[in-house]
Amino acid sequence: MWPFIFSCLIACIGKLVSTSCPLDITPPRVVVRFGDSLSANCTSSSDQIEGMGWESLYGGVDLTEGVSSLLFKIDSVPAWEIVPMCYMNSRDGARSLSVVWHKGNKILSSQTFDESSPSPVSKSSVLTLTAHRDDDGAEIWCEAKLNLWTEEQGPPPVRSEAHNVNVLYPPTFTNDPNENLEMTVRSKISLNCTARGNPMPSYHWQFPNFTQVWYRSHDVNHPILTPLSKFPGVYICTASNSQGIVTKYFIVTEAPRFTTMRLTARPPGGPETAESVKQQSF
């Protein structure tokens, strides 16, 4: 018969005073023949123990409260490989559970539970967030982890499904709220009414009275307008969505035009002696 090698694994449940687990298994290693009996004793040196147990497919022992030593025993070894685990519950119980909320790479909040329970628990964590327009499209998620061992040795955190934040906010102009522009002959200018908002803003333009007929025949529900050079005046743009409305004024003036006049200077009764040029604006 081939010998059976028995090895115990140790698990500690609860917040530990040190990084080592306060459990001791005697003997730590047992060699028996297949079908023979075996036993091992698990003892805790902690003064915070609430109960102990053994987890195993064969010979497992349920959680036993109020003991600091617990025997594991099998009368006849039924398999070549057994992985029993000795565990203990400390008085800290659920205090080892923490939930951390994230927004992208930023930690929003962290919660550690104060209740003590020797058995599995189900907990809820609620995040209250004051949303800002810059949060629109951000990814928020949480993770739960057990602080039982060092980070390298413990079980990995459990991460929730990520949710994208949809923040509704009124329009805001991306440049100056009001503008003064000069229009020169044969030049083109653009009136930029672009606004940022959620939902996406819609636009409405009002024009100088004498241009109303011309602009009504064109689609002007756009953030940028190029007025005709012969139509100066006050142009008014409104950007609106379900959250609000903002208004922007464009004062378009015609730039001064310059003309050249040629004047001839003559002395009284004499011949022409010189010429000068004078500019006048209209």
DRENNUMAR-567141 format. One record per residue (C-alpha): z, x, y; residue number from 1; residue in three letters. Coordinates in nm, 3 decimals. Each point is the difference from the previous one (the first is absolute). Last residue first. Layout:
N
pt zz->Z | xx->X | yy->Y | seq->NUM | type->ALA .
...
REM end
This chain:
282
pt zz->-4.439 | xx->-1.695 | yy->10.811 | seq->282 | type->PHE .
pt zz->0.041 | xx->0.376 | yy->0.042 | seq->281 | type->SER .
pt zz->-0.171 | xx->0.212 | yy->0.262 | seq->280 | type->GLN .
pt zz->-0.137 | xx->0.346 | yy->-0.037 | seq->279 | type->GLN .
pt zz->-0.132 | xx->0.204 | yy->0.292 | seq->278 | type->LYS .
pt zz->-0.274 | xx->0.262 | yy->-0.009 | seq->277 | type->VAL .
pt zz->-0.083 | xx->0.225 | yy->0.296 | seq->276 | type->SER .
pt zz->-0.335 | xx->0.123 | yy->0.140 | seq->275 | type->GLU .
pt zz->-0.070 | xx->0.257 | yy->0.270 | seq->274 | type->ALA .
pt zz->-0.213 | xx->0.088 | yy->0.304 | seq->273 | type->THR .
pt zz->-0.237 | xx->-0.289 | yy->0.081 | seq->272 | type->GLU .
pt zz->-0.162 | xx->0.055 | yy->0.336 | seq->271 | type->PRO .
pt zz->0.165 | xx->-0.061 | yy->0.337 | seq->270 | type->GLY .
pt zz->0.050 | xx->-0.297 | yy->0.234 | seq->269 | type->GLY .
pt zz->0.367 | xx->-0.014 | yy->-0.083 | seq->268 | type->PRO .
pt zz->0.072 | xx->0.241 | yy->-0.286 | seq->267 | type->PRO .
pt zz->-0.117 | xx->-0.131 | yy->-0.335 | seq->266 | type->ARG .
pt zz->0.208 | xx->-0.071 | yy->-0.316 | seq->265 | type->ALA .
pt zz->-0.173 | xx->-0.172 | yy->-0.287 | seq->264 | type->THR .
pt zz->0.210 | xx->-0.222 | yy->-0.232 | seq->263 | type->LEU .
pt zz->-0.064 | xx->-0.047 | yy->-0.373 | seq->262 | type->ARG .
pt zz->0.208 | xx->-0.269 | yy->-0.171 | seq->261 | type->MET .
pt zz->0.126 | xx->0.036 | yy->-0.360 | seq->260 | type->THR .
pt zz->0.160 | xx->-0.285 | yy->-0.188 | seq->259 | type->THR .
pt zz->0.333 | xx->-0.009 | yy->-0.194 | seq->258 | type->PHE .
pt zz->0.133 | xx->-0.280 | yy->-0.218 | seq->257 | type->ARG .
pt zz->0.373 | xx->-0.061 | yy->-0.024 | seq->256 | type->PRO .
pt zz->0.119 | xx->-0.080 | yy->-0.357 | seq->255 | type->ALA .
pt zz->-0.001 | xx->-0.366 | yy->-0.100 | seq->254 | type->GLU .
pt zz->0.339 | xx->-0.126 | yy->-0.106 | seq->253 | type->THR .
pt zz->0.128 | xx->-0.109 | yy->-0.342 | seq->252 | type->VAL .
pt zz->0.359 | xx->-0.119 | yy->-0.016 | seq->251 | type->ILE .
pt zz->0.089 | xx->-0.031 | yy->-0.370 | seq->250 | type->PHE .
pt zz->0.302 | xx->-0.215 | yy->-0.078 | seq->249 | type->TYR .
pt zz->0.180 | xx->-0.014 | yy->-0.338 | seq->248 | type->LYS .
pt zz->0.180 | xx->-0.292 | yy->-0.160 | seq->247 | type->THR .
pt zz->0.233 | xx->-0.018 | yy->-0.303 | seq->246 | type->VAL .
pt zz->0.053 | xx->-0.279 | yy->-0.255 | seq->245 | type->ILE .
pt zz->0.254 | xx->-0.061 | yy->-0.276 | seq->244 | type->GLY .
pt zz->0.093 | xx->-0.013 | yy->-0.368 | seq->243 | type->GLN .
pt zz->-0.285 | xx->-0.212 | yy->-0.140 | seq->242 | type->SER .
pt zz->-0.255 | xx->0.232 | yy->0.160 | seq->241 | type->ASN .
pt zz->-0.125 | xx->0.067 | yy->0.351 | seq->240 | type->SER .
pt zz->-0.187 | xx->0.248 | yy->0.216 | seq->239 | type->ALA .
pt zz->-0.091 | xx->-0.120 | yy->0.348 | seq->238 | type->THR .
pt zz->-0.257 | xx->0.166 | yy->0.225 | seq->237 | type->CYS .
pt zz->-0.053 | xx->-0.063 | yy->0.372 | seq->236 | type->ILE .
pt zz->-0.293 | xx->0.144 | yy->0.197 | seq->235 | type->TYR .
pt zz->0.032 | xx->0.020 | yy->0.378 | seq->234 | type->VAL .
pt zz->-0.321 | xx->0.074 | yy->0.193 | seq->233 | type->GLY .
pt zz->-0.317 | xx->0.206 | yy->-0.027 | seq->232 | type->PRO .
pt zz->-0.316 | xx->-0.157 | yy->-0.150 | seq->231 | type->PHE .
pt zz->-0.312 | xx->0.204 | yy->0.086 | seq->230 | type->LYS .
pt zz->0.083 | xx->0.278 | yy->-0.246 | seq->229 | type->SER .
pt zz->0.013 | xx->-0.245 | yy->-0.292 | seq->228 | type->LEU .
pt zz->0.334 | xx->-0.002 | yy->-0.183 | seq->227 | type->PRO .
pt zz->0.062 | xx->0.199 | yy->-0.321 | seq->226 | type->THR .
pt zz->0.280 | xx->-0.174 | yy->-0.188 | seq->225 | type->LEU .
pt zz->0.233 | xx->0.143 | yy->-0.266 | seq->224 | type->ILE .
pt zz->0.259 | xx->-0.205 | yy->-0.192 | seq->223 | type->PRO .
pt zz->-0.260 | xx->-0.248 | yy->-0.133 | seq->222 | type->HIS .
pt zz->-0.032 | xx->-0.377 | yy->0.019 | seq->221 | type->ASN .
pt zz->-0.282 | xx->0.040 | yy->0.255 | seq->220 | type->VAL .
pt zz->-0.290 | xx->-0.161 | yy->-0.185 | seq->219 | type->ASP .
pt zz->-0.260 | xx->-0.066 | yy->0.271 | seq->218 | type->HIS .
pt zz->-0.131 | xx->-0.315 | yy->0.172 | seq->217 | type->SER .
pt zz->0.333 | xx->-0.062 | yy->0.169 | seq->216 | type->ARG .
pt zz->-0.031 | xx->0.342 | yy->0.162 | seq->215 | type->TYR .
pt zz->-0.303 | xx->-0.093 | yy->0.213 | seq->214 | type->TRP .
pt zz->0.137 | xx->-0.334 | yy->0.120 | seq->213 | type->VAL .
pt zz->0.342 | xx->0.143 | yy->0.088 | seq->212 | type->GLN .
pt zz->-0.135 | xx->0.288 | yy->0.211 | seq->211 | type->THR .
pt zz->0.036 | xx->-0.165 | yy->0.343 | seq->210 | type->PHE .
pt zz->0.362 | xx->-0.092 | yy->-0.066 | seq->209 | type->ASN .
pt zz->0.119 | xx->0.351 | yy->-0.085 | seq->208 | type->PRO .
pt zz->0.073 | xx->0.020 | yy->-0.375 | seq->207 | type->PHE .
pt zz->0.262 | xx->-0.120 | yy->-0.248 | seq->206 | type->GLN .
pt zz->0.010 | xx->0.159 | yy->-0.344 | seq->205 | type->TRP .
pt zz->0.165 | xx->-0.111 | yy->-0.325 | seq->204 | type->HIS .
pt zz->0.102 | xx->0.223 | yy->-0.289 | seq->203 | type->TYR .
pt zz->0.142 | xx->-0.050 | yy->-0.351 | seq->202 | type->SER .
pt zz->0.289 | xx->0.212 | yy->-0.124 | seq->201 | type->PRO .
pt zz->0.041 | xx->0.124 | yy->-0.359 | seq->200 | type->MET .
pt zz->0.302 | xx->-0.169 | yy->-0.155 | seq->199 | type->PRO .
pt zz->0.181 | xx->0.230 | yy->0.067 | seq->198 | type->ASN .
pt zz->-0.060 | xx->0.175 | yy->0.329 | seq->197 | type->GLY .
pt zz->-0.169 | xx->0.294 | yy->0.173 | seq->196 | type->ARG .
pt zz->-0.208 | xx->-0.065 | yy->0.310 | seq->195 | type->ALA .
pt zz->-0.344 | xx->0.114 | yy->0.117 | seq->194 | type->THR .
pt zz->-0.086 | xx->-0.128 | yy->0.348 | seq->193 | type->CYS .
pt zz->-0.239 | xx->0.280 | yy->0.095 | seq->192 | type->ASN .
pt zz->-0.231 | xx->-0.087 | yy->0.290 | seq->191 | type->LEU .
pt zz->-0.301 | xx->0.227 | yy->-0.032 | seq->190 | type->SER .
pt zz->-0.207 | xx->0.135 | yy->0.290 | seq->189 | type->ILE .
pt zz->-0.373 | xx->0.037 | yy->0.039 | seq->188 | type->LYS .
pt zz->-0.187 | xx->0.174 | yy->0.280 | seq->187 | type->SER .
pt zz->-0.326 | xx->-0.105 | yy->0.170 | seq->186 | type->ARG .
pt zz->0.173 | xx->-0.017 | yy->0.338 | seq->185 | type->VAL .
pt zz->0.368 | xx->0.088 | yy->-0.007 | seq->184 | type->THR .
pt zz->0.293 | xx->-0.208 | yy->-0.127 | seq->183 | type->MET .
pt zz->0.354 | xx->0.100 | yy->0.090 | seq->182 | type->GLU .
pt zz->0.291 | xx->-0.089 | yy->-0.227 | seq->181 | type->LEU .
pt zz->0.357 | xx->-0.118 | yy->0.050 | seq->180 | type->ASN .
pt zz->0.200 | xx->-0.061 | yy->-0.318 | seq->179 | type->GLU .
pt zz->0.294 | xx->-0.212 | yy->-0.119 | seq->178 | type->ASN .
pt zz->0.216 | xx->0.023 | yy->-0.318 | seq->177 | type->PRO .
pt zz->-0.086 | xx->0.370 | yy->-0.050 | seq->176 | type->ASP .
pt zz->-0.095 | xx->0.097 | yy->-0.358 | seq->175 | type->ASN .
pt zz->0.062 | xx->-0.129 | yy->-0.358 | seq->174 | type->THR .
pt zz->0.085 | xx->-0.348 | yy->0.123 | seq->173 | type->PHE .
pt zz->0.276 | xx->-0.175 | yy->-0.195 | seq->172 | type->THR .
pt zz->-0.056 | xx->-0.313 | yy->-0.205 | seq->171 | type->PRO .
pt zz->0.291 | xx->-0.197 | yy->-0.149 | seq->170 | type->PRO .
pt zz->0.174 | xx->0.100 | yy->-0.326 | seq->169 | type->TYR .
pt zz->-0.006 | xx->-0.106 | yy->-0.366 | seq->168 | type->LEU .
pt zz->0.145 | xx->0.257 | yy->-0.241 | seq->167 | type->VAL .
pt zz->-0.139 | xx->0.017 | yy->-0.356 | seq->166 | type->ASN .
pt zz->0.212 | xx->0.243 | yy->-0.204 | seq->165 | type->VAL .
pt zz->-0.151 | xx->0.142 | yy->-0.319 | seq->164 | type->ASN .
pt zz->0.216 | xx->-0.039 | yy->-0.309 | seq->163 | type->HIS .
pt zz->0.069 | xx->0.270 | yy->-0.259 | seq->162 | type->ALA .
pt zz->0.108 | xx->-0.101 | yy->-0.351 | seq->161 | type->GLU .
pt zz->0.348 | xx->0.121 | yy->-0.079 | seq->160 | type->SER .
pt zz->0.098 | xx->0.350 | yy->-0.107 | seq->159 | type->ARG .
pt zz->0.245 | xx->0.076 | yy->-0.281 | seq->158 | type->VAL .
pt zz->0.169 | xx->0.337 | yy->0.050 | seq->157 | type->PRO .
pt zz->-0.030 | xx->0.260 | yy->-0.278 | seq->156 | type->PRO .
pt zz->0.288 | xx->0.031 | yy->-0.249 | seq->155 | type->PRO .
pt zz->0.247 | xx->0.281 | yy->0.070 | seq->154 | type->GLY .
pt zz->-0.030 | xx->0.371 | yy->-0.082 | seq->153 | type->GLN .
pt zz->-0.184 | xx->0.133 | yy->0.306 | seq->152 | type->GLU .
pt zz->0.179 | xx->-0.228 | yy->0.246 | seq->151 | type->GLU .
pt zz->0.342 | xx->0.102 | yy->-0.132 | seq->150 | type->THR .
pt zz->0.151 | xx->-0.263 | yy->-0.220 | seq->149 | type->TRP .
pt zz->0.124 | xx->-0.354 | yy->0.038 | seq->148 | type->LEU .
pt zz->-0.143 | xx->-0.102 | yy->0.336 | seq->147 | type->ASN .
pt zz->-0.213 | xx->-0.282 | yy->-0.135 | seq->146 | type->LEU .
pt zz->-0.313 | xx->-0.080 | yy->0.200 | seq->145 | type->LYS .
pt zz->-0.172 | xx->-0.297 | yy->0.160 | seq->144 | type->ALA .
pt zz->-0.313 | xx->0.039 | yy->0.212 | seq->143 | type->GLU .
pt zz->-0.135 | xx->-0.203 | yy->0.288 | seq->142 | type->CYS .
pt zz->-0.341 | xx->-0.062 | yy->0.159 | seq->141 | type->TRP .
pt zz->-0.162 | xx->-0.046 | yy->0.341 | seq->140 | type->ILE .
pt zz->-0.359 | xx->0.098 | yy->0.089 | seq->139 | type->GLU .
pt zz->-0.100 | xx->-0.025 | yy->0.368 | seq->138 | type->ALA .
pt zz->-0.305 | xx->-0.209 | yy->0.095 | seq->137 | type->GLY .
pt zz->0.156 | xx->-0.127 | yy->0.323 | seq->136 | type->ASP .
pt zz->0.320 | xx->0.196 | yy->0.062 | seq->135 | type->ASP .
pt zz->-0.134 | xx->0.127 | yy->0.334 | seq->134 | type->ASP .
pt zz->0.006 | xx->-0.359 | yy->0.127 | seq->133 | type->ARG .
pt zz->0.374 | xx->-0.013 | yy->-0.053 | seq->132 | type->HIS .
pt zz->0.199 | xx->-0.174 | yy->-0.272 | seq->131 | type->ALA .
pt zz->0.375 | xx->-0.040 | yy->0.006 | seq->130 | type->THR .
pt zz->0.091 | xx->0.060 | yy->-0.364 | seq->129 | type->LEU .
pt zz->0.266 | xx->-0.156 | yy->-0.220 | seq->128 | type->THR .
pt zz->-0.009 | xx->0.153 | yy->-0.349 | seq->127 | type->LEU .
pt zz->0.161 | xx->-0.192 | yy->-0.287 | seq->126 | type->VAL .
pt zz->0.141 | xx->0.167 | yy->-0.314 | seq->125 | type->SER .
pt zz->0.057 | xx->-0.196 | yy->-0.318 | seq->124 | type->SER .
pt zz->0.211 | xx->0.102 | yy->-0.300 | seq->123 | type->LYS .
pt zz->-0.011 | xx->-0.066 | yy->-0.375 | seq->122 | type->SER .
pt zz->0.278 | xx->0.163 | yy->-0.199 | seq->121 | type->VAL .
pt zz->0.031 | xx->0.178 | yy->-0.335 | seq->120 | type->PRO .
pt zz->0.355 | xx->0.015 | yy->-0.139 | seq->119 | type->SER .
pt zz->0.311 | xx->0.196 | yy->0.102 | seq->118 | type->PRO .
pt zz->-0.003 | xx->-0.156 | yy->0.349 | seq->117 | type->SER .
pt zz->0.143 | xx->0.129 | yy->0.328 | seq->116 | type->SER .
pt zz->-0.131 | xx->-0.139 | yy->0.328 | seq->115 | type->GLU .
pt zz->-0.056 | xx->0.229 | yy->0.297 | seq->114 | type->ASP .
pt zz->-0.380 | xx->0.010 | yy->0.002 | seq->113 | type->PHE .
pt zz->-0.179 | xx->0.278 | yy->0.188 | seq->112 | type->THR .
pt zz->-0.260 | xx->-0.092 | yy->0.263 | seq->111 | type->GLN .
pt zz->-0.249 | xx->0.223 | yy->0.182 | seq->110 | type->SER .
pt zz->-0.212 | xx->-0.088 | yy->0.301 | seq->109 | type->SER .
pt zz->-0.335 | xx->0.064 | yy->0.170 | seq->108 | type->LEU .
pt zz->-0.098 | xx->0.330 | yy->-0.166 | seq->107 | type->ILE .
pt zz->-0.329 | xx->0.129 | yy->0.147 | seq->106 | type->LYS .
pt zz->-0.293 | xx->0.128 | yy->-0.208 | seq->105 | type->ASN .
pt zz->-0.179 | xx->-0.336 | yy->-0.002 | seq->104 | type->GLY .
pt zz->0.266 | xx->-0.253 | yy->0.085 | seq->103 | type->LYS .
pt zz->0.272 | xx->0.053 | yy->-0.259 | seq->102 | type->HIS .
pt zz->0.304 | xx->-0.195 | yy->-0.118 | seq->101 | type->TRP .
pt zz->0.262 | xx->0.170 | yy->-0.220 | seq->100 | type->VAL .
pt zz->0.210 | xx->-0.182 | yy->-0.261 | seq->99 | type->VAL .
pt zz->0.310 | xx->0.156 | yy->-0.155 | seq->98 | type->SER .
pt zz->0.177 | xx->-0.053 | yy->-0.331 | seq->97 | type->LEU .
pt zz->0.289 | xx->0.232 | yy->-0.093 | seq->96 | type->SER .
pt zz->0.252 | xx->-0.246 | yy->0.141 | seq->95 | type->ARG .
pt zz->-0.097 | xx->-0.229 | yy->-0.288 | seq->94 | type->ALA .
pt zz->0.287 | xx->0.138 | yy->-0.217 | seq->93 | type->GLY .
pt zz->0.237 | xx->0.230 | yy->0.197 | seq->92 | type->ASP .
pt zz->0.267 | xx->-0.066 | yy->-0.263 | seq->91 | type->ARG .
pt zz->-0.190 | xx->0.216 | yy->-0.247 | seq->90 | type->SER .
pt zz->-0.205 | xx->-0.127 | yy->-0.291 | seq->89 | type->ASN .
pt zz->-0.046 | xx->0.236 | yy->-0.293 | seq->88 | type->MET .
pt zz->-0.283 | xx->0.097 | yy->-0.230 | seq->87 | type->TYR .
pt zz->-0.054 | xx->0.163 | yy->-0.339 | seq->86 | type->CYS .
pt zz->-0.359 | xx->0.011 | yy->-0.115 | seq->85 | type->MET .
pt zz->-0.129 | xx->-0.002 | yy->-0.357 | seq->84 | type->PRO .
pt zz->-0.341 | xx->0.157 | yy->-0.074 | seq->83 | type->VAL .
pt zz->-0.062 | xx->-0.035 | yy->-0.371 | seq->82 | type->ILE .
pt zz->-0.276 | xx->0.173 | yy->-0.194 | seq->81 | type->GLU .
pt zz->-0.032 | xx->0.023 | yy->-0.378 | seq->80 | type->TRP .
pt zz->0.102 | xx->-0.360 | yy->-0.054 | seq->79 | type->ALA .
pt zz->0.255 | xx->-0.211 | yy->-0.193 | seq->78 | type->PRO .
pt zz->0.312 | xx->0.225 | yy->0.025 | seq->77 | type->VAL .
pt zz->0.259 | xx->-0.175 | yy->-0.218 | seq->76 | type->SER .
pt zz->0.349 | xx->-0.092 | yy->0.117 | seq->75 | type->ASP .
pt zz->-0.087 | xx->0.045 | yy->0.369 | seq->74 | type->ILE .
pt zz->0.279 | xx->0.067 | yy->0.252 | seq->73 | type->LYS .
pt zz->0.037 | xx->0.043 | yy->0.378 | seq->72 | type->PHE .
pt zz->0.363 | xx->0.015 | yy->0.115 | seq->71 | type->LEU .
pt zz->0.117 | xx->-0.076 | yy->0.356 | seq->70 | type->LEU .
pt zz->0.246 | xx->0.181 | yy->0.229 | seq->69 | type->SER .
pt zz->0.109 | xx->-0.089 | yy->0.354 | seq->68 | type->SER .
pt zz->0.060 | xx->-0.367 | yy->-0.070 | seq->67 | type->VAL .
pt zz->0.069 | xx->-0.294 | yy->0.234 | seq->66 | type->GLY .
pt zz->-0.327 | xx->-0.185 | yy->-0.056 | seq->65 | type->GLU .
pt zz->-0.222 | xx->0.033 | yy->-0.305 | seq->64 | type->THR .
pt zz->-0.371 | xx->-0.028 | yy->0.068 | seq->63 | type->LEU .
pt zz->-0.174 | xx->-0.072 | yy->-0.327 | seq->62 | type->ASP .
pt zz->-0.019 | xx->0.262 | yy->-0.278 | seq->61 | type->VAL .
pt zz->-0.335 | xx->0.100 | yy->-0.152 | seq->60 | type->GLY .
pt zz->-0.001 | xx->0.083 | yy->-0.371 | seq->59 | type->GLY .
pt zz->-0.376 | xx->0.028 | yy->-0.040 | seq->58 | type->TYR .
pt zz->-0.251 | xx->-0.064 | yy->0.275 | seq->57 | type->LEU .
pt zz->0.243 | xx->0.181 | yy->0.230 | seq->56 | type->SER .
pt zz->0.192 | xx->-0.052 | yy->0.323 | seq->55 | type->GLU .
pt zz->0.369 | xx->0.090 | yy->-0.015 | seq->54 | type->TRP .
pt zz->0.261 | xx->-0.148 | yy->0.233 | seq->53 | type->GLY .
pt zz->0.273 | xx->0.073 | yy->0.253 | seq->52 | type->MET .
pt zz->0.214 | xx->-0.186 | yy->0.251 | seq->51 | type->GLY .
pt zz->0.161 | xx->-0.007 | yy->0.343 | seq->50 | type->GLU .
pt zz->0.030 | xx->0.378 | yy->0.059 | seq->49 | type->ILE .
pt zz->0.128 | xx->0.130 | yy->0.332 | seq->48 | type->GLN .
pt zz->0.250 | xx->0.254 | yy->-0.144 | seq->47 | type->ASP .
pt zz->-0.287 | xx->0.197 | yy->-0.151 | seq->46 | type->SER .
pt zz->0.051 | xx->0.228 | yy->-0.302 | seq->45 | type->SER .
pt zz->-0.211 | xx->-0.218 | yy->-0.226 | seq->44 | type->SER .
pt zz->-0.014 | xx->0.029 | yy->-0.379 | seq->43 | type->THR .
pt zz->-0.286 | xx->-0.072 | yy->-0.242 | seq->42 | type->CYS .
pt zz->0.076 | xx->0.040 | yy->-0.371 | seq->41 | type->ASN .
pt zz->-0.256 | xx->0.071 | yy->-0.268 | seq->40 | type->ALA .
pt zz->-0.058 | xx->-0.140 | yy->-0.346 | seq->39 | type->SER .
pt zz->-0.235 | xx->0.049 | yy->-0.293 | seq->38 | type->LEU .
pt zz->-0.065 | xx->-0.159 | yy->-0.336 | seq->37 | type->SER .
pt zz->-0.250 | xx->0.119 | yy->-0.260 | seq->36 | type->ASP .
pt zz->-0.338 | xx->-0.163 | yy->-0.055 | seq->35 | type->GLY .
pt zz->-0.204 | xx->0.307 | yy->0.105 | seq->34 | type->PHE .
pt zz->0.222 | xx->0.305 | yy->-0.027 | seq->33 | type->ARG .
pt zz->0.225 | xx->0.090 | yy->0.289 | seq->32 | type->VAL .
pt zz->-0.002 | xx->0.249 | yy->0.290 | seq->31 | type->VAL .
pt zz->0.210 | xx->-0.087 | yy->0.308 | seq->30 | type->VAL .
pt zz->-0.019 | xx->0.136 | yy->0.357 | seq->29 | type->ARG .
pt zz->0.230 | xx->-0.057 | yy->0.304 | seq->28 | type->PRO .
pt zz->0.298 | xx->-0.053 | yy->-0.231 | seq->27 | type->PRO .
pt zz->0.164 | xx->-0.152 | yy->0.192 | seq->26 | type->THR .
pt zz->-0.175 | xx->-0.145 | yy->0.305 | seq->25 | type->ILE .
pt zz->0.144 | xx->0.063 | yy->0.351 | seq->24 | type->ASP .
pt zz->-0.061 | xx->-0.218 | yy->0.304 | seq->23 | type->LEU .
pt zz->0.078 | xx->0.074 | yy->0.366 | seq->22 | type->PRO .
pt zz->-0.370 | xx->0.040 | yy->0.100 | seq->21 | type->CYS .
pt zz->-0.058 | xx->0.298 | yy->0.226 | seq->20 | type->SER .
pt zz->-0.111 | xx->-0.032 | yy->0.362 | seq->19 | type->THR .
pt zz->0.355 | xx->-0.071 | yy->0.117 | seq->18 | type->SER .
pt zz->0.198 | xx->-0.306 | yy->0.104 | seq->17 | type->VAL .
pt zz->-0.248 | xx->-0.226 | yy->-0.170 | seq->16 | type->LEU .
pt zz->-0.132 | xx->-0.333 | yy->0.125 | seq->15 | type->LYS .
pt zz->-0.063 | xx->-0.238 | yy->-0.287 | seq->14 | type->GLY .
pt zz->-0.166 | xx->0.009 | yy->-0.340 | seq->13 | type->ILE .
pt zz->0.022 | xx->0.322 | yy->-0.197 | seq->12 | type->CYS .
pt zz->-0.237 | xx->0.077 | yy->-0.287 | seq->11 | type->ALA .
pt zz->0.048 | xx->0.257 | yy->-0.274 | seq->10 | type->ILE .
pt zz->-0.236 | xx->0.082 | yy->-0.285 | seq->9 | type->LEU .
pt zz->0.135 | xx->0.069 | yy->-0.346 | seq->8 | type->CYS .
pt zz->-0.165 | xx->0.215 | yy->-0.267 | seq->7 | type->SER .
pt zz->-0.012 | xx->-0.063 | yy->-0.374 | seq->6 | type->PHE .
pt zz->-0.199 | xx->0.223 | yy->-0.231 | seq->5 | type->ILE .
pt zz->-0.082 | xx->-0.154 | yy->-0.336 | seq->4 | type->PHE .
pt zz->-0.031 | xx->0.239 | yy->-0.293 | seq->3 | type->PRO .
pt zz->-0.295 | xx->-0.034 | yy->-0.237 | seq->2 | type->TRP .
pt zz->0.085 | xx->-0.123 | yy->-0.342 | seq->1 | type->MET .
REM end
